[in-house]
Amino acid sequence: MQTYLVEQMEGDDVIAVRIINAPSPFKAAAMSTDRHVTLRTWEKDWIRVTDENRGHIFAYCFVSDGDSDTSERGPTKASGKPRKAQKTDQRAG
């Protein structure tokens, strides 16, 4: 197991810090908060996980109630396009 520094963030401010032993940074984020997380997509409330041995930093956010994807890879879109691009394509066609 790897040791990770897990910081709960509000914007750029650290509001909570924990040291977590976990098999991956994703699991460390989830274990630290007792909530489902996914890859960060610019939310104000997010989790920063630092692997201090390797110098890597990971960013996650909390999964909303409507999002059922809790895998390490994060949510994906069927077409691979952002939501706005999909809406634009639908209007044009």
C-alpha positions in Angstrom: 0.0 0.0 0.0 1.1 3.5 -0.8 0.8 6.5 1.5 -1.0 9.6 0.1 -1.6 13.1 1.3 -5.3 13.8 0.8 -6.6 17.4 0.9 -10.2 18.4 0.7 -10.3 21.6 -1.3 -12.8 24.5 -1.6 -11.6 26.4 -4.6 -7.9 26.9 -3.9 -8.3 26.6 -0.1 -7.4 23.5 1.8 -10.3 22.8 4.3 -9.2 19.3 5.5 -6.1 17.1 5.4 -5.5 13.4 6.0 -2.8 10.9 5.4 -4.2 7.7 3.9 -2.7 4.3 3.1 -4.4 3.0 0.0 -3.7 0.9 -3.2 -4.3 3.9 -5.5 -4.8 7.7 -5.3 -8.5 7.2 -6.4 -9.1 4.8 -3.5 -7.3 7.3 -1.1 -9.7 10.1 -2.1 -12.7 7.9 -1.6 -11.5 6.4 1.7 -10.6 9.9 3.0 -14.1 11.3 2.4 -16.3 8.3 2.7 -17.9 9.4 -0.6 -17.9 8.4 -4.2 -15.4 10.3 -6.3 -14.5 10.7 -10.0 -12.0 12.7 -12.0 -12.3 16.4 -11.4 -14.1 18.6 -13.9 -13.7 22.1 -12.5 -16.0 21.8 -9.4 -15.4 24.2 -6.5 -15.3 21.4 -4.0 -12.7 18.8 -4.9 -10.0 16.4 -3.5 -6.3 16.8 -4.2 -4.3 13.6 -3.7 -0.5 13.8 -3.6 1.9 10.9 -4.0 4.8 12.5 -2.2 7.2 9.6 -3.1 6.7 10.0 -6.8 5.8 13.7 -6.9 2.4 13.1 -8.6 -0.7 15.1 -7.9 -4.2 13.9 -8.7 -7.5 15.8 -8.7 -10.9 14.3 -8.0 -14.4 15.6 -7.3 -17.5 14.2 -5.6 -19.9 12.1 -7.7 -23.3 13.9 -7.9 -26.5 12.1 -7.2 -27.3 11.7 -10.9 -23.9 10.3 -11.9 -23.6 6.6 -11.4 -20.1 6.2 -12.7 -17.7 5.6 -9.8 -14.9 4.0 -11.7 -11.3 5.2 -11.6 -11.4 6.3 -15.2 -14.2 8.8 -14.7 -17.3 9.5 -16.7 -17.2 9.2 -20.5 -19.5 10.3 -23.3 -20.7 8.0 -26.0 -19.4 10.3 -28.8 -16.4 11.5 -26.9 -17.6 15.1 -27.4 -18.3 17.6 -24.6 -21.9 18.1 -23.7 -22.2 21.5 -25.4 -20.8 20.1 -28.6 -23.4 17.3 -28.6 -26.2 19.8 -28.1 -24.9 22.0 -31.0 -24.7 18.9 -33.3 -28.3 17.9 -32.4 -29.6 21.4 -33.3 -27.7 21.6 -36.6 -29.0 18.2 -37.8 
